[in-house]
Amino acid sequence: MKFFNGHWEKRQGVSVYNPKEVYEWRQEDEEFVFLAPHQHIQGRGMTLDGVVLTFHISVSRENIFHIVVEHYQGIQECGPHFVLNTEKHSLQMTEEQERFVIQSGHNELHITRKPFSMEFFCDGKRMTGMDSEDFGYVRTGDTGVLLYEEQAEAVYMRGATSLAVGEYIYGLGEHFGPFVKNGQSIDMWNEDGGTSSDLAYKNIPFYVSNRGYGIFVNHPEKVSFEVGTEWVEKVGFSVPGERLDFFYIGGSNMKETLSLYTGLTGKPALPPEWSFGLWLSTSFVTDYDEKTVTETIDKMSEAGIPISVFHFDCFWMKGYHWCDFLWNDEVFPNPEAMLRRLHDKGIRVCVWINPYIAQASELFAEGVANGYFIRKENGDVWQWDKWQAGMAIVDLTNPEAKSWYQGKLETLMDMGVDCFKTDFGERIPSEGVVYYDGSAPCKMHNFYSYLYNETVYDVVRRKKGEGDAVLFARSGTAGGQKFPVHWGGDCFARYEAMAESLRGGLSLAMSGYGYWSHDIGGFEETSTPDVYKRWVAFGLLSTHSRLHGSGSYRVPWLYGEEATAVLRHFVQIKKQLMPYLLEKARENHETGIPLMRAMVLEFPDEPACAFLDRQYMLGERYLVAPVFHSSGEVTYYLPHGKWKNYFTGEVRDGGSWLTELVDYFTIPLWERLA
C-alpha cells in the first residue's frame, strides 16, 4: 500500500510516525524489548505527547530473528494465526556504546540507538537494513493532530528493507506476472482470478532475495508489498492495525533460506510414488458416465499410455447439489462397483470437492440446524448464489462442523476414493461474518485455505497412511505446502497461458511449495494440436502431471494421431526419470528445497539466470526449457559447467545461449554432469 507521494511528501491525509531513537530498553532471557519514540527526546517535556513504538526482538529458530513492533498494546489480537514451529532461544546479545548486537548461528542483528536503525549480517556480510524511516505507524484520513485521533480513517503499521544494487526479489506466492518481483505492488489476498491477471489463488507473505536472506510477514490478513515501487530502494510491507510481526530469515543463500523458512512454517509432506504418474480427468462440463470413463481408460491403455490416477470432476454429483458428496445415480448407479473395477486396473481415484454446501444439497438443512456454516453478525447463515445457488460455507473453526465434513469424506474413501481435488477456498467473506472460534474475518479470508486443505489432508492421511496421502489443491497460504500437491488454476489453452503458468509455478516454488502441477493443454477453451503437444512435454516434465480441461476432453486422440504418440513418449521419459524424481521428493520433504527450481535458485552467481522464467531445473541435475512457439523454436540459457543432451547424448560446455528448432518428440532437456 502506498502512503507517500514521492520521497519527500506523504499522500493527502496521511500521517507517518517513525521511530527516531532507542529510548529505554531491557533484556530478558529470550527477548530484547525497547521503546522507540517518534521524535528525538531532548528533555523530559518531550515525553509527554507523541507516538512510541515498542519493539520485541527474539530468536525463534537458529538464524531467524523475530521482530514485533507495537503501537497500542491494548488491542485484542484475534486469530487465526499461522501455525509455526518456533523454539525458545536464550538471547545472545552484547551492548556496545551506541548499539546492540544480537547473534544467532551465523547471523547478527545490529540495532543502533540514535539515530535508530537495524542491520542484518550473515557471515559478516551486510544483507539488508531498516532505517528509522523504514518503520512507521501510519494514519490515513488524518488531521495530523494526535488530540483528534478519532478522525483517522484507518491505521497501519509498515516496515521496509533496503534493496542493494543488483538485488532481486522472488516469491510472494503463485503470481503469474513477472517472475522477478521488483517493480510490483502485490497484495496478499486470495482470489479466483485465473492465471491471466494480477490476482492469485496462493498468496504467501514471504519473499527471498538473491542476496540470500528472506522476510516472512507473520500476518494471515492482507499484507501489502511495494517491491521497489513506492521507494525504489526499498521493499515495503504494511498491515492494517497496531502491530507488525515479521521474521528475518538469515540464509547465506536462497536454498538455505527456503530450508529455514519451511522449518518455521512446515516441511512439505512426501507424496506417494503413484501421484507422480499421469492423472486423467473427466474435465469439467463434459458429458460423462461410467461407460465413458471405462472406454476412455481402456483406450489409453490400448494406446500404451498408463494412467496412475483417474479424476472425477464436479459432475460426479448432481448440478445444484455441490457438495452433497453423493454420486449422481443417473450416470453412476453403482459407484462402489465402478471404483473396484478401476482399482483392479491399477488406477487410483480422485474426486472433486469444495468447502461449499449448496442450498439444494441434502446436507444444507443439517448444517443450518447444527450451526456448521459461517454466519452473518445477525445470526443468519452467510449465503450467496455465486457458483452454487444459495450456497453456504462450512465453518472449519467449529470442531463439530469439521468432524461432520470429514465424515462425508471418510464415507467416500470407504467406497474406494483415494484422494481429493480440493478446489476453491478463495472466495471467503472478509467482513460482516462470525466464526465459531471468534476468528477475525479479514484474517480468515486467506487462512481458510490452510484449514480447508489441512482438514481434507488429515482424512486422507488417516485413512491411507502417512506415505500414501495426497491432495490436488488450488488455494494456499503460508504453511499450505505441508499438504501437497497444488496446481496452477484456470489457464487458457494458449502458449501465453502456458508461459504464465510456468511463471506462477516458479514463484510458488520460491515461496516454499515443493510440488506443483498445471492443466496440460490448458483449462479454458480447446487448444490446437500444436499447443497440446508442446504442453504435454512441459506437463510430463513437471513434478505432477494432469490432463484436465473445461468444456472438452484432454485425451490425446482428439488432437490427432501424433498427439497420442507424443503423450506416450513423454510418459515413458518421466517413467525413466522417476527414481531421480522420488529421490528429490524425499530431499524436499527433509530440507524444504523445492523439486522444481528456478534457474536463479540453482545458479545464483550467474547473472543471466536472475530473470529466467521460461526454463527451470528439476532438482540440481536436469534443465528443462519448454517450447512456447508454434515454430518449434526455443531459445534458452545453458549455465556454466558440462552438460549432456538427454535425447542425443551430446556433451557440451555451458555458459552460453542456445537456439534450437525441435520437433514434438523433443524438448531441451539437459543433464548436468559437472
Solvent accessible surface area in square Angstrom, and as a share of the most:
residue,aa,sasa,rsa
1,M,82,0.37
2,K,73,0.31
3,F,2,0.01
4,F,18,0.07
5,N,91,0.47
6,G,48,0.46
7,H,88,0.39
8,W,226,0.79
9,E,105,0.47
10,K,92,0.39
11,R,110,0.40
12,Q,187,0.83
13,G,26,0.25
14,V,21,0.12
15,S,15,0.10
16,V,16,0.09
17,Y,23,0.09
18,N,26,0.13
19,P,0,0.00
20,K,63,0.27
21,E,11,0.05
22,V,6,0.03
23,Y,99,0.38
24,E,99,0.44
25,W,79,0.28
26,R,131,0.48
27,Q,93,0.42
28,E,72,0.32
29,D,98,0.51
30,E,65,0.29
31,E,47,0.21
32,F,0,0.00
33,V,3,0.02
34,F,1,0.00
35,L,53,0.26
36,A,0,0.00
37,P,8,0.05
38,H,43,0.19
39,Q,51,0.23
40,H,59,0.26
41,I,27,0.14
42,Q,153,0.68
43,G,36,0.34
44,R,226,0.82
45,G,52,0.50
46,M,65,0.29
47,T,73,0.42
48,L,144,0.72
49,D,114,0.59
50,G,33,0.31
51,V,5,0.03
52,V,61,0.35
53,L,1,0.01
54,T,12,0.07
55,F,0,0.00
56,H,36,0.16
57,I,0,0.00
58,S,24,0.16
59,V,8,0.05
60,S,6,0.04
61,R,56,0.20
62,E,98,0.44
63,N,12,0.06
64,I,0,0.00
65,F,0,0.00
66,H,35,0.16
67,I,0,0.00
68,V,11,0.06
69,V,1,0.00
70,E,26,0.11
71,H,20,0.09
72,Y,95,0.36
73,Q,108,0.48
74,G,74,0.71
75,I,92,0.47
76,Q,160,0.71
77,E,88,0.39
78,C,55,0.33
79,G,20,0.19
80,P,14,0.09
81,H,109,0.48
82,F,14,0.06
83,V,73,0.42
84,L,39,0.19
85,N,69,0.35
86,T,75,0.44
87,E,84,0.38
88,K,176,0.74
89,H,53,0.24
90,S,73,0.47
91,L,15,0.07
92,Q,117,0.52
93,M,31,0.14
94,T,79,0.46
95,E,102,0.46
96,E,77,0.34
97,Q,156,0.69
98,E,88,0.39
99,R,85,0.31
100,F,0,0.00
101,V,12,0.07
102,I,0,0.00
103,Q,79,0.35
104,S,7,0.04
105,G,52,0.50
106,H,62,0.28
107,N,1,0.00
108,E,50,0.22
109,L,0,0.00
110,H,16,0.07
111,I,0,0.00
112,T,36,0.21
113,R,67,0.25
114,K,106,0.45
115,P,92,0.58
116,F,3,0.01
117,S,19,0.13
118,M,0,0.00
119,E,47,0.21
120,F,0,0.00
121,F,36,0.15
122,C,4,0.03
123,D,99,0.52
124,G,71,0.68
125,K,106,0.45
126,R,96,0.35
127,M,6,0.03
128,T,1,0.00
129,G,2,0.02
130,M,0,0.00
131,D,63,0.33
132,S,17,0.11
133,E,62,0.28
134,D,0,0.00
135,F,0,0.00
136,G,0,0.00
137,Y,2,0.01
138,V,0,0.00
139,R,6,0.02
140,T,19,0.11
141,G,30,0.29
142,D,17,0.09
143,T,72,0.42
144,G,43,0.41
145,V,70,0.40
146,L,48,0.24
147,L,149,0.74
148,Y,108,0.41
149,E,60,0.27
150,E,135,0.61
151,Q,90,0.40
152,A,21,0.16
153,E,141,0.63
154,A,36,0.28
155,V,34,0.20
156,Y,32,0.12
157,M,1,0.01
158,R,10,0.04
159,G,0,0.00
160,A,0,0.00
161,T,0,0.00
162,S,23,0.15
163,L,22,0.11
164,A,41,0.32
165,V,161,0.92
166,G,48,0.46
167,E,6,0.03
168,Y,55,0.21
169,I,0,0.00
170,Y,0,0.00
171,G,0,0.00
172,L,0,0.00
173,G,0,0.00
174,E,0,0.00
175,H,13,0.06
176,F,6,0.02
177,G,27,0.26
178,P,87,0.55
179,F,3,0.01
180,V,11,0.06
181,K,0,0.00
182,N,50,0.25
183,G,53,0.51
184,Q,33,0.15
185,S,63,0.41
186,I,12,0.06
187,D,70,0.36
188,M,2,0.01
189,W,51,0.18
190,N,0,0.00
191,E,62,0.28
192,D,33,0.17
193,G,27,0.26
194,G,14,0.13
195,T,2,0.01
196,S,71,0.46
197,S,48,0.31
198,D,128,0.66
199,L,64,0.32
200,A,2,0.01
201,Y,0,0.00
202,K,0,0.00
203,N,2,0.01
204,I,0,0.00
205,P,3,0.02
206,F,0,0.00
207,Y,0,0.00
208,V,0,0.00
209,S,0,0.00
210,N,39,0.20
211,R,64,0.23
212,G,0,0.00
213,Y,0,0.00
214,G,0,0.00
215,I,0,0.00
216,F,0,0.00
217,V,0,0.00
218,N,29,0.15
219,H,15,0.07
220,P,7,0.04
221,E,8,0.04
222,K,75,0.32
223,V,0,0.00
224,S,10,0.06
225,F,0,0.00
226,E,11,0.05
227,V,0,0.00
228,G,13,0.12
229,T,34,0.20
230,E,28,0.12
231,W,23,0.08
232,V,113,0.65
233,E,117,0.52
234,K,21,0.09
235,V,0,0.00
236,G,9,0.08
237,F,3,0.01
238,S,5,0.03
239,V,0,0.00
240,P,62,0.39
241,G,25,0.25
242,E,21,0.09
243,R,70,0.25
244,L,0,0.00
245,D,7,0.04
246,F,0,0.00
247,F,1,0.00
248,Y,0,0.00
249,I,0,0.00
250,G,0,0.00
251,G,0,0.00
252,S,50,0.32
253,N,68,0.35
254,M,4,0.02
255,K,52,0.22
256,E,48,0.22
257,T,0,0.00
258,L,0,0.00
259,S,31,0.20
260,L,31,0.16
261,Y,0,0.00
262,T,0,0.00
263,G,9,0.09
264,L,0,0.00
265,T,1,0.00
266,G,3,0.03
267,K,60,0.25
268,P,0,0.00
269,A,14,0.11
270,L,58,0.29
271,P,5,0.03
272,P,6,0.04
273,E,107,0.48
274,W,28,0.10
275,S,0,0.00
276,F,0,0.00
277,G,18,0.17
278,L,5,0.02
279,W,1,0.00
280,L,1,0.00
281,S,5,0.03
282,T,4,0.02
283,S,0,0.00
284,F,38,0.16
285,V,73,0.42
286,T,15,0.08
287,D,130,0.67
288,Y,17,0.07
289,D,48,0.25
290,E,30,0.14
291,K,135,0.57
292,T,40,0.23
293,V,2,0.01
294,T,46,0.27
295,E,92,0.41
296,T,23,0.13
297,I,5,0.03
298,D,48,0.25
299,K,93,0.39
300,M,0,0.00
301,S,77,0.50
302,E,147,0.66
303,A,21,0.16
304,G,36,0.35
305,I,1,0.00
306,P,74,0.46
307,I,17,0.09
308,S,20,0.13
309,V,0,0.00
310,F,4,0.02
311,H,1,0.00
312,F,0,0.00
313,D,3,0.02
314,C,3,0.02
315,F,72,0.30
316,W,0,0.00
317,M,0,0.00
318,K,75,0.32
319,G,29,0.28
320,Y,149,0.57
321,H,51,0.23
322,W,10,0.03
323,C,0,0.00
324,D,9,0.05
325,F,11,0.05
326,L,85,0.42
327,W,20,0.07
328,N,20,0.10
329,D,88,0.46
330,E,137,0.62
331,V,43,0.25
332,F,1,0.00
333,P,99,0.62
334,N,75,0.39
335,P,15,0.10
336,E,66,0.30
337,A,11,0.08
338,M,3,0.01
339,L,0,0.00
340,R,143,0.52
341,R,117,0.43
342,L,4,0.02
343,H,70,0.31
344,D,122,0.63
345,K,94,0.40
346,G,51,0.49
347,I,8,0.04
348,R,82,0.30
349,V,0,0.00
350,C,1,0.00
351,V,0,0.00
352,W,0,0.00
353,I,0,0.00
354,N,0,0.00
355,P,0,0.00
356,Y,2,0.01
357,I,0,0.00
358,A,0,0.00
359,Q,103,0.46
360,A,52,0.40
361,S,7,0.04
362,E,125,0.56
363,L,17,0.08
364,F,26,0.11
365,A,74,0.58
366,E,71,0.32
367,G,0,0.00
368,V,52,0.30
369,A,87,0.67
370,N,77,0.40
371,G,23,0.22
372,Y,22,0.08
373,F,4,0.02
374,I,0,0.00
375,R,73,0.26
376,K,84,0.35
377,E,130,0.58
378,N,114,0.58
379,G,35,0.33
380,D,75,0.39
381,V,17,0.10
382,W,38,0.13
383,Q,63,0.28
384,W,90,0.32
385,D,108,0.56
386,K,106,0.45
387,W,68,0.24
388,Q,14,0.06
389,A,46,0.36
390,G,8,0.07
391,M,2,0.01
392,A,0,0.00
393,I,0,0.00
394,V,0,0.00
395,D,4,0.02
396,L,7,0.04
397,T,20,0.11
398,N,8,0.04
399,P,89,0.56
400,E,115,0.52
401,A,0,0.00
402,K,55,0.23
403,S,70,0.45
404,W,28,0.10
405,Y,1,0.00
406,Q,18,0.08
407,G,27,0.26
408,K,53,0.22
409,L,0,0.00
410,E,51,0.23
411,T,76,0.44
412,L,1,0.01
413,M,17,0.07
414,D,103,0.53
415,M,51,0.23
416,G,14,0.14
417,V,2,0.01
418,D,7,0.04
419,C,0,0.00
420,F,0,0.00
421,K,4,0.02
422,T,0,0.00
423,D,11,0.06
424,F,9,0.04
425,G,0,0.00
426,E,0,0.00
427,R,62,0.23
428,I,5,0.03
429,P,17,0.11
430,S,35,0.23
431,E,140,0.63
432,G,37,0.36
433,V,5,0.03
434,V,73,0.42
435,Y,4,0.02
436,Y,141,0.54
437,D,86,0.45
438,G,45,0.43
439,S,7,0.04
440,A,19,0.15
441,P,30,0.19
442,C,57,0.34
443,K,25,0.11
444,M,0,0.00
445,H,10,0.05
446,N,3,0.02
447,F,8,0.03
448,Y,0,0.00
449,S,0,0.00
450,Y,6,0.02
451,L,31,0.16
452,Y,0,0.00
453,N,1,0.01
454,E,41,0.18
455,T,1,0.01
456,V,0,0.00
457,Y,0,0.00
458,D,33,0.17
459,V,0,0.00
460,V,0,0.00
461,R,77,0.28
462,R,137,0.50
463,K,83,0.35
464,K,66,0.28
465,G,30,0.29
466,E,119,0.53
467,G,54,0.52
468,D,36,0.19
469,A,0,0.00
470,V,0,0.00
471,L,0,0.00
472,F,1,0.00
473,A,0,0.00
474,R,4,0.02
475,S,0,0.00
476,G,1,0.01
477,T,1,0.01
478,A,2,0.02
479,G,2,0.02
480,G,1,0.01
481,Q,3,0.01
482,K,41,0.18
483,F,9,0.04
484,P,3,0.02
485,V,0,0.00
486,H,2,0.01
487,W,3,0.01
488,G,2,0.02
489,G,1,0.01
490,D,34,0.18
491,C,2,0.01
492,F,66,0.27
493,A,9,0.07
494,R,108,0.39
495,Y,30,0.11
496,E,122,0.55
497,A,2,0.02
498,M,0,0.00
499,A,14,0.11
500,E,17,0.07
501,S,2,0.01
502,L,0,0.00
503,R,57,0.21
504,G,0,0.00
505,G,0,0.00
506,L,0,0.00
507,S,0,0.00
508,L,0,0.00
509,A,5,0.04
510,M,0,0.00
511,S,0,0.00
512,G,0,0.00
513,Y,3,0.01
514,G,5,0.05
515,Y,4,0.02
516,W,7,0.02
517,S,0,0.00
518,H,3,0.01
519,D,0,0.00
520,I,0,0.00
521,G,0,0.00
522,G,0,0.00
523,F,18,0.07
524,E,59,0.27
525,E,84,0.38
526,T,80,0.46
527,S,8,0.05
528,T,77,0.45
529,P,65,0.41
530,D,27,0.14
531,V,10,0.06
532,Y,0,0.00
533,K,17,0.07
534,R,14,0.05
535,W,0,0.00
536,V,0,0.00
537,A,5,0.04
538,F,0,0.00
539,G,0,0.00
540,L,2,0.01
541,L,3,0.01
542,S,1,0.01
543,T,0,0.00
544,H,0,0.00
545,S,0,0.00
546,R,1,0.00
547,L,0,0.00
548,H,2,0.01
549,G,0,0.00
550,S,14,0.09
551,G,51,0.49
552,S,28,0.18
553,Y,57,0.22
554,R,1,0.00
555,V,8,0.04
556,P,0,0.00
557,W,62,0.22
558,L,104,0.52
559,Y,13,0.05
560,G,34,0.32
561,E,158,0.71
562,E,73,0.33
563,A,0,0.00
564,T,17,0.10
565,A,25,0.19
566,V,0,0.00
567,L,0,0.00
568,R,88,0.32
569,H,59,0.26
570,F,0,0.00
571,V,13,0.07
572,Q,68,0.30
573,I,6,0.03
574,K,4,0.02
575,K,130,0.55
576,Q,113,0.50
577,L,6,0.03
578,M,29,0.13
579,P,94,0.59
580,Y,16,0.06
581,L,3,0.02
582,L,28,0.14
583,E,87,0.39
584,K,7,0.03
585,A,0,0.00
586,R,118,0.43
587,E,47,0.21
588,N,0,0.00
589,H,74,0.33
590,E,122,0.55
591,T,42,0.24
592,G,0,0.00
593,I,27,0.14
594,P,1,0.00
595,L,0,0.00
596,M,3,0.01
597,R,3,0.01
598,A,0,0.00
599,M,0,0.00
600,V,3,0.02
601,L,4,0.02
602,E,19,0.09
603,F,15,0.06
604,P,60,0.38
605,D,133,0.69
606,E,25,0.11
607,P,120,0.75
608,A,37,0.29
609,C,0,0.00
610,A,9,0.07
611,F,112,0.47
612,L,21,0.11
613,D,27,0.14
614,R,139,0.51
615,Q,4,0.02
616,Y,0,0.00
617,M,0,0.00
618,L,2,0.01
619,G,0,0.00
620,E,59,0.26
621,R,91,0.33
622,Y,11,0.04
623,L,0,0.00
624,V,0,0.00
625,A,1,0.00
626,P,0,0.00
627,V,3,0.02
628,F,37,0.15
629,H,103,0.46
630,S,75,0.48
631,S,61,0.39
632,G,1,0.01
633,E,92,0.41
634,V,13,0.08
635,T,62,0.36
636,Y,2,0.01
637,Y,12,0.05
638,L,0,0.00
639,P,0,0.00
640,H,121,0.54
641,G,29,0.28
642,K,86,0.36
643,W,0,0.00
644,K,80,0.34
645,N,14,0.07
646,Y,62,0.23
647,F,61,0.25
648,T,101,0.59
649,G,34,0.33
650,E,80,0.36
651,V,77,0.44
652,R,85,0.31
653,D,92,0.48
654,G,16,0.16
655,G,28,0.27
656,S,42,0.27
657,W,132,0.46
658,L,22,0.11
659,T,81,0.47
660,E,48,0.21
661,L,134,0.67
662,V,14,0.08
663,D,86,0.45
664,Y,50,0.19
665,F,66,0.27
666,T,36,0.21
667,I,2,0.01
668,P,2,0.01
669,L,0,0.00
670,W,3,0.01
671,E,31,0.14
672,R,71,0.26
673,L,84,0.42
674,A,86,0.67
